[in-house]
Amino acid sequence: MFKKKKLMAVLVAVAMVSALFAVNGASANTYWQYWTDGIGYVNATNGQGGNYSVSWSNSGNFVIGKGWQYGAHNRVVNYNAGAWQPNGNAYLTLYGWTRNPLIEYYVVDSWGSYRPTGDYRGSVYSDGAWYDLYHSWRYNAPSIDGTQTFQQYWSVRQQKRPTGSNVSITFENHVNAWGAAGMPMGSNWSYQVLATEGYYSSGYSNVTVW
């Protein structure tokens, strides 16, 4: 999640931590990830197939997306962000988790007012652009296994990716680059989604993933 959430994380109730990673749907690209902290207005629509949309206004934090119940290191994720209109902090990102060890990972193609960073570990060229690699830690923060301390792996596009057309994320390129930078993935894959994440912002997104 956003690095700015560190203080907020200690205030999150146990029940909310569990709800953060409660998802519905499990087949193909229709796995539905939905969580909001209940602050502000967030209206998400689980559309047909791999489509979803989110409209938010003066929100707190939320993570909403579609994808797969289990991640894969060699998956090519195709998507079309027909609408991506953030006003404030938000990410358009491939997002997921592994266990053993517990890792939260991001491949960020676009963002709002805040471009995420961390401990810089190099860069990788993938799908026509350079991505910067970052490593960070979250301490006593929400995770798929409750409140935990865990690593975050980031690949952040150097320039925001244009939206409105069919594009791909070759995830294996990022996994290989992370590994070469001393950031190996966990052995047990949890879900993997093309997500909209917002943090105290407003906006609208409409995304189809396959």
C-alpha positions in Angstrom: 0.0 0.0 0.0 1.0 3.6 0.0 4.0 4.3 2.2 2.0 7.2 3.7 -0.3 4.6 5.3 2.3 3.7 8.0 0.6 5.7 10.7 -2.8 4.8 9.6 -2.0 1.1 9.7 -1.7 1.0 13.5 -5.3 2.3 13.7 -6.8 -0.3 11.5 -9.0 -2.7 13.4 -8.4 -6.4 13.1 -11.7 -7.0 11.4 -10.8 -4.4 8.8 -7.4 -6.0 8.2 -9.2 -9.2 7.4 -11.7 -7.5 5.1 -8.9 -5.8 3.2 -8.0 -9.1 1.5 -11.5 -10.6 1.3 -12.2 -11.3 -2.4 -14.9 -12.9 -4.5 -14.6 -14.9 -7.7 -11.7 -17.2 -8.7 -11.7 -18.1 -12.4 -9.5 -16.9 -15.2 -9.2 -13.1 -15.3 -12.4 -12.5 -13.3 -10.9 -12.7 -9.8 -12.4 -9.7 -8.0 -10.4 -7.7 -5.4 -12.3 -5.1 -3.5 -11.5 -3.3 -0.3 -12.1 0.2 1.0 -11.5 1.6 4.4 -15.0 3.2 4.4 -13.8 6.8 4.2 -15.4 9.0 1.5 -17.2 7.8 -1.6 -16.1 4.8 -3.5 -18.4 3.1 -6.1 -17.0 0.1 -7.8 -18.7 -2.0 -10.5 -17.6 -5.6 -11.2 -18.3 -5.8 -14.9 -18.4 -8.6 -17.4 -15.3 -10.7 -17.9 -12.2 -8.8 -16.9 -13.9 -5.4 -16.8 -14.3 -3.2 -13.8 -14.8 0.5 -13.0 -14.3 2.7 -10.0 -15.6 6.2 -9.2 -14.3 7.8 -6.0 -14.5 11.1 -4.3 -12.7 12.4 -1.2 -11.9 8.7 -0.5 -9.6 7.2 2.1 -7.6 4.2 0.9 -9.0 1.5 -1.4 -7.7 -1.3 -3.6 -10.0 -2.6 -6.4 -9.1 -4.7 -9.4 -9.5 -7.9 -11.4 -7.2 -10.7 -12.4 -6.3 -14.1 -11.2 -6.7 -16.1 -8.0 -3.1 -17.2 -8.2 -0.2 -15.2 -9.5 2.4 -16.5 -12.0 5.9 -15.3 -12.5 5.6 -15.7 -16.3 2.2 -14.2 -16.9 1.7 -11.6 -19.6 -1.1 -9.3 -18.4 -3.0 -7.5 -21.1 -5.3 -4.6 -20.3 -7.0 -1.5 -21.6 -7.6 1.4 -19.3 -10.4 3.0 -21.2 -10.6 5.7 -18.5 -7.9 6.7 -16.0 -8.7 10.0 -14.4 -7.1 10.3 -10.9 -7.1 13.6 -9.0 -4.6 13.1 -6.2 -2.8 10.0 -5.0 -3.7 6.9 -7.0 -2.0 4.0 -8.9 -2.8 2.0 -12.0 -0.8 -1.1 -11.2 -0.3 -4.8 -11.5 -0.6 -5.9 -7.9 -0.3 -9.0 -5.9 1.3 -11.0 -3.1 3.6 -14.0 -2.4 4.2 -16.0 0.7 7.5 -17.6 1.9 8.5 -14.9 2.2 5.6 -12.5 2.4 5.9 -9.9 -0.3 3.6 -7.2 -1.7 4.5 -6.3 -5.2 3.6 -3.6 -7.7 4.2 -2.9 -11.4 3.0 0.7 -11.6 2.1 1.9 -15.1 0.5 5.2 -14.1 -0.2 7.3 -11.1 -1.9 10.5 -9.9 0.0 13.2 -8.0 2.5 10.9 -6.3 5.0 8.7 -8.0 6.0 5.9 -5.6 9.7 5.4 -4.7 11.8 3.5 -2.2 15.3 2.1 -1.9 16.4 2.3 -5.6 17.7 -1.0 -6.9 18.2 -0.3 -10.7 16.0 -0.3 -13.7 14.5 -2.7 -16.3 13.3 -2.1 -19.9 10.0 -3.9 -20.6 7.2 -3.5 -23.0 8.7 -0.4 -24.6 9.7 1.6 -21.6 12.0 1.8 -18.6 10.8 1.0 -15.1 12.7 1.9 -11.9 13.1 -0.8 -9.3 12.5 0.0 -5.6 12.5 -2.0 -2.4 10.7 -1.0 0.8 9.5 -2.5 4.1 6.1 -2.2 5.8 6.1 -2.7 9.6 3.1 -4.0 11.5 0.9 -3.3 8.5 -2.2 -5.0 6.9 -1.4 -8.0 4.7 -3.0 -11.2 3.4 -1.9 -12.8 6.6 -3.2 -10.1 9.0 -0.9 -7.5 10.6 2.6 -8.4 9.6 6.0 -6.9 8.7 6.8 -7.6 5.1 8.7 -6.4 2.0 7.4 -4.4 -0.9 8.8 -4.8 -4.4 8.2 -2.0 -7.0 8.7 -1.5 -10.7 7.5 2.0 -11.5 7.4 3.3 -15.1 9.6 6.3 -15.6 6.9 8.0 -17.5 3.2 7.5 -17.1 1.9 5.0 -19.6 -0.7 6.4 -22.1 -4.1 4.9 -21.6 -7.0 4.1 -23.9 -5.4 1.3 -26.0 -4.5 -2.4 -25.5 -1.2 -2.8 -23.7 0.7 -5.5 -22.0 2.8 -6.1 -18.8 5.4 -8.9 -19.3 5.6 -9.7 -15.6 8.5 -12.1 -16.0 10.8 -9.2 -17.0 10.1 -7.6 -13.7 10.5 -10.8 -11.7 13.9 -11.4 -13.3 15.0 -7.8 -12.7 13.9 -8.0 -9.0 15.8 -11.3 -8.6 19.0 -9.8 -10.1 18.6 -6.9 -7.7 18.5 -9.3 -4.7 14.7 -9.3 -4.5 13.6 -12.9 -5.1 9.9 -13.7 -5.1 8.2 -15.9 -2.5 7.5 -19.6 -3.3 3.7 -19.4 -2.7 1.7 -17.2 -5.0 -1.5 -15.4 -3.8 -3.8 -13.3 -6.1 -2.6 -11.1 -8.9 -4.8 -8.3 -10.2 -4.7 -5.2 -12.4 -5.7 -2.7 -9.7 -6.8 0.8 -9.1 -5.5 2.0 -5.8 -6.4 5.3 -4.3 -5.4 7.2 -1.2 -7.3 10.3 -0.1 -8.1 11.3 -3.6 -10.9 11.4 -6.2 -11.2 10.1 -9.7 -12.6 7.5 -12.1 -11.2 4.4 -13.8 -12.6 1.9 -16.2 -10.3 -1.1 -16.9 -10.5 -4.4 -18.8 -7.9 -7.1 -18.1 -7.2 -10.4 -19.9 
